[in-house]
Amino acid sequence: MSDSPFLYLTMAQIQELHDAVIEEQGGVPGATSVASLDSCVDSPQNIARLKEADVFEQASAYACSIMRKNPFKNGNRGTALVAALVFLDINGVLDHRYDESMLAEAMVYLANGKMDADLFAQFLREAVSGITGTWQDESSNH
């Protein structure tokens, strides 16, 4: 999408992010499926074309795609988060208040299907609006 105002991550860049996650957190390096990784790279651009997604929805698309498709042997959750945050950074979203423990919890929720792409995008968007990047966990409201 040469006319897009957004900068997108390449497959090589996502692989580099994955390598950094594995180096920091441990695990087995390498991809399990190049086709899955390629699909993850295209996901934000596809959602942008389909619904004119904003930068947060596209960042969420990176995270959700990597989480669902598991293109790596290990470190998919960490790579998903880092890819989303790097995408936001390279597209000018630098002033945010992400709580690291909430980010980690959000990734667990994504992995377990308790949070969808729209809710994760909202979580990212709120952190830029001055809210700490929270969401309501309805399962804890008994």
Short mmCIF file of the C-alpha atoms (twelve columns), coordinates in Angstrom:
data_MODEL
# 
_entry.id   MODEL 
# 
loop_
_atom_site.group_PDB 
_atom_site.id 
_atom_site.type_symbol 
_atom_site.label_atom_id 
_atom_site.label_alt_id 
_atom_site.label_comp_id 
_atom_site.label_asym_id 
_atom_site.label_seq_id 
_atom_site.Cartn_x 
_atom_site.Cartn_y 
_atom_site.Cartn_z 
_atom_site.pdbx_PDB_model_num 
ATOM 1   C CA . MET A 1   0.000   0.000   0.000  1 
ATOM 2   C CA . SER A 2   2.281   2.718   -1.246 1 
ATOM 3   C CA . ASP A 3   -0.316  5.466   -0.683 1 
ATOM 4   C CA . SER A 4   -0.812  4.578   2.989  1 
ATOM 5   C CA . PRO A 5   0.135   7.210   5.567  1 
ATOM 6   C CA . PHE A 6   1.303   4.394   7.876  1 
ATOM 7   C CA . LEU A 7   4.685   2.710   8.149  1 
ATOM 8   C CA . TYR A 8   4.385   -1.069  8.407  1 
ATOM 9   C CA . LEU A 9   6.659   -3.711  9.851  1 
ATOM 10  C CA . THR A 10  8.259   -6.156  7.440  1 
ATOM 11  C CA . MET A 11  8.595   -9.878  7.984  1 
ATOM 12  C CA . ALA A 12  12.325  -9.390  8.681  1 
ATOM 13  C CA . GLN A 13  11.576  -6.687  11.265 1 
ATOM 14  C CA . ILE A 14  9.031   -8.864  13.064 1 
ATOM 15  C CA . GLN A 15  11.572  -11.695 13.037 1 
ATOM 16  C CA . GLU A 16  14.128  -9.322  14.603 1 
ATOM 17  C CA . LEU A 17  11.610  -8.324  17.272 1 
ATOM 18  C CA . HIS A 18  10.967  -12.003 17.945 1 
ATOM 19  C CA . ASP A 19  14.687  -12.686 18.255 1 
ATOM 20  C CA . ALA A 20  14.956  -9.869  20.824 1 
ATOM 21  C CA . VAL A 21  11.996  -11.262 22.794 1 
ATOM 22  C CA . ILE A 22  13.553  -14.741 22.838 1 
ATOM 23  C CA . GLU A 23  16.909  -13.316 23.893 1 
ATOM 24  C CA . GLU A 24  15.275  -11.415 26.765 1 
ATOM 25  C CA . GLN A 25  12.678  -13.959 27.901 1 
ATOM 26  C CA . GLY A 26  14.187  -17.247 26.781 1 
ATOM 27  C CA . GLY A 27  12.662  -19.896 24.591 1 
ATOM 28  C CA . VAL A 28  13.264  -21.596 21.288 1 
ATOM 29  C CA . PRO A 29  14.004  -19.204 18.407 1 
ATOM 30  C CA . GLY A 30  12.625  -19.583 14.913 1 
ATOM 31  C CA . ALA A 31  9.405   -19.594 12.990 1 
ATOM 32  C CA . THR A 32  7.091   -22.559 12.634 1 
ATOM 33  C CA . SER A 33  5.394   -21.200 9.516  1 
ATOM 34  C CA . VAL A 34  6.661   -18.576 7.102  1 
ATOM 35  C CA . ALA A 35  3.176   -18.407 5.552  1 
ATOM 36  C CA . SER A 36  1.633   -17.622 8.947  1 
ATOM 37  C CA . LEU A 37  4.246   -14.950 9.611  1 
ATOM 38  C CA . ASP A 38  3.635   -13.432 6.175  1 
ATOM 39  C CA . SER A 39  -0.087  -13.339 6.929  1 
ATOM 40  C CA . CYS A 40  0.638   -11.574 10.245 1 
ATOM 41  C CA . VAL A 41  2.667   -8.940  8.394  1 
ATOM 42  C CA . ASP A 42  -0.272  -8.232  6.055  1 
ATOM 43  C CA . SER A 43  -2.969  -8.193  8.744  1 
ATOM 44  C CA . PRO A 44  -2.834  -4.464  9.658  1 
ATOM 45  C CA . GLN A 45  -2.857  -3.391  6.026  1 
ATOM 46  C CA . ASN A 46  -5.806  -5.670  5.309  1 
ATOM 47  C CA . ILE A 47  -7.834  -4.268  8.202  1 
ATOM 48  C CA . ALA A 48  -6.920  -0.738  7.125  1 
ATOM 49  C CA . ARG A 49  -8.324  -1.418  3.656  1 
ATOM 50  C CA . LEU A 50  -11.460 -3.134  4.941  1 
ATOM 51  C CA . LYS A 51  -12.541 -0.621  7.560  1 
ATOM 52  C CA . GLU A 52  -10.198 2.371   7.366  1 
ATOM 53  C CA . ALA A 53  -8.705  1.301   10.682 1 
ATOM 54  C CA . ASP A 54  -6.842  3.810   12.805 1 
ATOM 55  C CA . VAL A 55  -3.312  3.279   14.101 1 
ATOM 56  C CA . PHE A 56  -4.574  1.544   17.278 1 
ATOM 57  C CA . GLU A 57  -6.778  -0.891  15.376 1 
ATOM 58  C CA . GLN A 58  -3.847  -1.718  13.126 1 
ATOM 59  C CA . ALA A 59  -1.499  -2.201  16.097 1 
ATOM 60  C CA . SER A 60  -4.118  -4.499  17.579 1 
ATOM 61  C CA . ALA A 61  -4.229  -6.393  14.273 1 
ATOM 62  C CA . TYR A 62  -0.510  -7.125  14.583 1 
ATOM 63  C CA . ALA A 63  -0.956  -8.401  18.134 1 
ATOM 64  C CA . CYS A 64  -4.062  -10.445 17.452 1 
ATOM 65  C CA . SER A 65  -2.730  -11.960 14.257 1 
ATOM 66  C CA . ILE A 66  0.521   -13.091 15.881 1 
ATOM 67  C CA . MET A 67  -1.397  -14.439 18.888 1 
ATOM 68  C CA . ARG A 68  -3.876  -16.397 16.738 1 
ATOM 69  C CA . LYS A 69  -1.482  -17.738 14.128 1 
ATOM 70  C CA . ASN A 70  1.456   -18.548 16.411 1 
ATOM 71  C CA . PRO A 71  4.082   -18.218 13.662 1 
ATOM 72  C CA . PHE A 72  6.974   -18.799 16.091 1 
ATOM 73  C CA . LYS A 73  8.106   -21.833 18.090 1 
ATOM 74  C CA . ASN A 74  8.088   -19.740 21.305 1 
ATOM 75  C CA . GLY A 75  7.572   -16.134 22.291 1 
ATOM 76  C CA . ASN A 76  4.427   -15.425 20.281 1 
ATOM 77  C CA . ARG A 77  2.766   -13.450 23.094 1 
ATOM 78  C CA . GLY A 78  5.826   -11.261 23.692 1 
ATOM 79  C CA . THR A 79  6.402   -10.769 19.982 1 
ATOM 80  C CA . ALA A 80  2.742   -9.829  19.482 1 
ATOM 81  C CA . LEU A 81  2.966   -7.135  22.134 1 
ATOM 82  C CA . VAL A 82  6.300   -5.759  20.958 1 
ATOM 83  C CA . ALA A 83  5.144   -5.658  17.321 1 
ATOM 84  C CA . ALA A 84  2.027   -3.690  18.298 1 
ATOM 85  C CA . LEU A 85  3.994   -1.200  20.400 1 
ATOM 86  C CA . VAL A 86  6.746   -0.751  17.810 1 
ATOM 87  C CA . PHE A 87  4.091   -0.151  15.147 1 
ATOM 88  C CA . LEU A 88  2.593   2.585   17.311 1 
ATOM 89  C CA . ASP A 89  6.042   4.105   17.921 1 
ATOM 90  C CA . ILE A 90  7.056   4.203   14.242 1 
ATOM 91  C CA . ASN A 91  3.730   5.823   13.443 1 
ATOM 92  C CA . GLY A 92  4.188   8.650   15.924 1 
ATOM 93  C CA . VAL A 93  2.307   7.356   18.971 1 
ATOM 94  C CA . LEU A 94  5.006   8.119   21.508 1 
ATOM 95  C CA . ASP A 95  3.147   9.817   24.354 1 
ATOM 96  C CA . HIS A 96  1.386   7.027   26.203 1 
ATOM 97  C CA . ARG A 97  0.949   5.686   29.698 1 
ATOM 98  C CA . TYR A 98  1.062   1.914   29.338 1 
ATOM 99  C CA . ASP A 99  1.120   0.017   32.606 1 
ATOM 100 C CA . GLU A 100 3.429   -2.962  31.993 1 
ATOM 101 C CA . SER A 101 1.504   -5.326  34.246 1 
ATOM 102 C CA . MET A 102 -1.754  -4.397  32.502 1 
ATOM 103 C CA . LEU A 103 -0.111  -4.926  29.102 1 
ATOM 104 C CA . ALA A 104 0.990   -8.393  30.189 1 
ATOM 105 C CA . GLU A 105 -2.490  -9.159  31.490 1 
ATOM 106 C CA . ALA A 106 -4.073  -7.910  28.278 1 
ATOM 107 C CA . MET A 107 -1.876  -10.286 26.291 1 
ATOM 108 C CA . VAL A 108 -3.018  -13.195 28.480 1 
ATOM 109 C CA . TYR A 109 -6.617  -12.132 27.850 1 
ATOM 110 C CA . LEU A 110 -5.966  -12.020 24.101 1 
ATOM 111 C CA . ALA A 111 -4.346  -15.450 24.208 1 
ATOM 112 C CA . ASN A 112 -7.300  -16.899 26.131 1 
ATOM 113 C CA . GLY A 113 -9.955  -15.286 23.943 1 
ATOM 114 C CA . LYS A 114 -11.228 -13.042 26.769 1 
ATOM 115 C CA . MET A 115 -10.340 -9.887  24.815 1 
ATOM 116 C CA . ASP A 116 -10.917 -9.217  21.138 1 
ATOM 117 C CA . ALA A 117 -9.093  -6.969  18.674 1 
ATOM 118 C CA . ASP A 118 -11.485 -4.038  19.174 1 
ATOM 119 C CA . LEU A 119 -11.113 -4.100  22.955 1 
ATOM 120 C CA . PHE A 120 -7.314  -4.336  22.712 1 
ATOM 121 C CA . ALA A 121 -7.298  -1.368  20.305 1 
ATOM 122 C CA . GLN A 122 -9.412  0.578   22.806 1 
ATOM 123 C CA . PHE A 123 -7.012  -0.370  25.603 1 
ATOM 124 C CA . LEU A 124 -4.087  1.015   23.551 1 
ATOM 125 C CA . ARG A 125 -6.044  4.139   22.564 1 
ATOM 126 C CA . GLU A 126 -7.014  4.958   26.159 1 
ATOM 127 C CA . ALA A 127 -3.403  4.937   27.304 1 
ATOM 128 C CA . VAL A 128 -2.673  7.738   24.848 1 
ATOM 129 C CA . SER A 129 -5.739  9.657   26.021 1 
ATOM 130 C CA . GLY A 130 -4.317  9.836   29.526 1 
ATOM 131 C CA . ILE A 131 -6.099  6.813   30.918 1 
ATOM 132 C CA . THR A 132 -3.653  4.162   32.103 1 
ATOM 133 C CA . GLY A 133 -4.749  1.700   29.440 1 
ATOM 134 C CA . THR A 134 -7.375  -0.228  31.338 1 
ATOM 135 C CA . TRP A 135 -10.349 -2.345  30.490 1 
ATOM 136 C CA . GLN A 136 -13.191 -3.742  32.499 1 
ATOM 137 C CA . ASP A 137 -12.748 -7.400  33.374 1 
ATOM 138 C CA . GLU A 138 -16.361 -8.479  33.544 1 
ATOM 139 C CA . SER A 139 -15.442 -11.931 34.844 1 
ATOM 140 C CA . SER A 140 -14.155 -10.404 38.100 1 
ATOM 141 C CA . ASN A 141 -17.405 -8.524  38.806 1 
ATOM 142 C CA . HIS A 142 -19.373 -11.160 40.649 1 
# 
